[in-house]
């Protein structure tokens, strides 16, 4: 094995590790954004339900 082949293999391994980390971070951000959106939708629904319940009580 010559020096160029070793550096090519090291470069491929480093590229795969960096890609793995970036994809992991990206999916974590997407999951967080989806959870945030779901919480916002549920909060709006609960707000309108509570508003209608307390409006009837008056």
C-alpha positions in Angstrom: 0.0 0.0 0.0 1.4 3.4 -0.9 1.1 6.7 1.0 -1.7 8.0 -1.3 -3.9 5.0 -0.7 -3.6 5.3 3.1 -4.6 8.9 3.0 -7.5 8.2 0.7 -8.8 5.5 3.1 -8.3 7.9 6.1 -10.2 10.7 4.1 -13.1 8.4 3.4 -13.4 7.3 7.0 -13.2 10.9 8.2 -15.8 12.0 5.6 -18.2 9.2 6.7 -17.8 10.1 10.4 -18.5 13.8 9.7 -21.5 13.0 7.5 -22.8 10.7 10.3 -22.6 13.5 12.9 -24.2 16.1 10.5 -27.1 13.8 9.6 -27.6 13.0 13.3 -27.7 16.7 14.2 -30.0 17.4 11.2 -32.5 14.7 12.2 -32.4 15.9 15.8 -33.2 19.5 14.7 -36.1 18.2 12.5 -37.5 16.1 15.4 -37.3 19.1 17.7 -39.0 21.4 15.2 -41.8 18.8 14.7 -42.3 18.4 18.4 -42.4 22.2 18.8 -45.0 22.4 16.0 -47.1 19.6 17.6 -47.0 21.4 21.0 -48.1 24.7 19.4 -51.0 23.0 17.7 -52.2 21.2 20.9 -51.7 24.4 22.9 -54.0 26.4 20.5 -56.6 23.6 20.6 -56.5 23.5 24.4 -56.7 27.3 24.5 -59.9 27.4 22.4 -61.5 24.6 24.4 -60.8 26.3 27.7 -62.0 29.6 26.3 -65.3 28.0 25.3 -65.7 26.2 28.6 -65.2 29.3 30.6 -67.4 31.4 28.3 -70.3 29.0 28.9 -69.8 29.1 32.7 -70.3 32.9 32.8 
